[in-house]
Amino acid sequence: MNKIICFLFCLLCSLSFSSCKDDIDIDEQENTITYKVFANEDEYISVSDIRDEKGNTVNGLLVKSGWEHTIKTKEWDVYIILRCENPKTLLTVEIYKNKKLIDRKEGNSYLNLHKQIKSR
């Protein structure tokens, strides 16, 4: 009787601790990515290496401080490069994945940020 109870207990524990496989293939997983760009000066900022909704790379986009861009993507990585002519301008970029901040970086006149958004 004790062996049966022990066997049932072990079986129950092993079933409760087993993991479920995700129904969504990670390659098909779509994330919402938001870029937020700030500067301490009211100057034009050149934005490069961001993607649009179709996955195309956008380069040379001119924006002012307080700019925000949101896309949905199945990509594994996101990139952004910021440039400003004034070397005293402090640039800040934040990257959000599904409305959660995943990275933030600051630098004067130039910023380069690469972030992996998926992992196996």
C-alpha positions in Angstrom: 0.0 0.0 0.0 2.8 2.4 0.9 4.5 1.7 -2.5 1.3 2.6 -4.3 0.9 5.9 -2.4 4.6 6.7 -2.9 4.2 6.0 -6.7 1.1 8.1 -7.0 2.7 11.0 -5.0 5.8 10.9 -7.3 3.6 10.7 -10.4 1.5 13.7 -9.2 4.7 15.7 -8.4 6.3 15.0 -11.8 3.1 16.0 -13.6 2.8 19.2 -11.7 6.4 20.3 -12.3 6.4 19.5 -16.0 6.6 22.5 -18.3 4.3 23.3 -21.1 5.6 24.1 -24.5 4.6 27.5 -25.9 2.0 27.3 -28.7 3.7 30.2 -30.5 6.9 29.5 -32.4 9.5 32.1 -31.2 10.3 33.0 -34.9 6.6 34.0 -35.3 6.4 35.9 -31.9 5.5 39.5 -32.5 6.6 42.3 -30.1 5.6 45.9 -29.9 8.7 48.0 -29.8 8.7 51.7 -28.8 11.6 54.1 -29.2 11.6 57.3 -27.2 14.2 60.0 -28.0 15.0 63.0 -25.8 17.6 65.8 -25.8 18.5 68.5 -23.4 18.6 71.1 -26.3 15.9 71.9 -28.8 17.9 70.7 -31.9 17.5 68.4 -34.8 18.5 64.8 -34.2 19.3 62.4 -37.0 17.8 58.9 -36.4 19.2 55.9 -38.3 18.9 52.1 -38.3 15.4 51.9 -37.1 12.8 49.7 -38.8 9.4 50.6 -40.1 6.3 48.3 -39.9 7.4 46.4 -43.0 10.8 45.6 -41.6 12.6 48.1 -43.9 15.5 50.0 -42.3 15.0 53.8 -42.1 18.0 56.1 -42.2 18.5 59.9 -41.9 15.2 60.7 -40.3 15.4 64.2 -38.7 13.4 64.7 -35.5 13.3 67.0 -32.5 13.5 66.1 -28.8 10.5 64.3 -27.5 10.2 62.0 -30.5 8.5 58.6 -30.2 8.2 55.7 -32.7 6.3 52.4 -32.2 6.4 49.3 -34.4 5.3 45.7 -34.3 8.0 43.3 -35.3 9.0 39.6 -35.4 12.7 40.5 -35.6 15.2 39.3 -33.0 17.1 42.6 -32.5 16.4 46.3 -32.6 18.9 49.1 -33.4 18.9 52.8 -33.3 21.6 55.4 -34.0 21.3 59.1 -33.0 23.4 62.0 -34.1 23.4 65.7 -33.3 25.8 68.4 -34.6 26.1 70.1 -31.2 28.7 68.1 -29.1 27.1 69.5 -25.9 23.7 68.1 -26.6 22.9 65.2 -24.3 20.9 62.5 -26.2 18.8 59.9 -24.4 17.1 56.9 -26.0 14.8 54.4 -24.4 13.6 51.2 -25.9 10.3 49.5 -24.7 9.3 46.0 -25.5 5.5 45.5 -25.0 5.3 48.7 -22.9 8.1 47.6 -20.6 11.4 49.5 -20.5 14.2 47.1 -21.6 17.1 49.6 -22.2 18.1 53.2 -21.8 21.3 55.0 -22.9 22.7 58.5 -22.8 25.5 60.2 -24.7 26.7 63.5 -26.1 26.0 64.1 -29.8 26.1 60.4 -30.8 24.4 57.3 -29.5 24.3 53.7 -30.9 22.0 51.2 -29.2 21.5 47.6 -30.2 19.2 45.3 -28.1 18.3 41.7 -28.5 14.5 41.3 -27.9 14.1 37.5 -28.3 16.1 34.5 -27.0 15.7 30.8 -27.2 
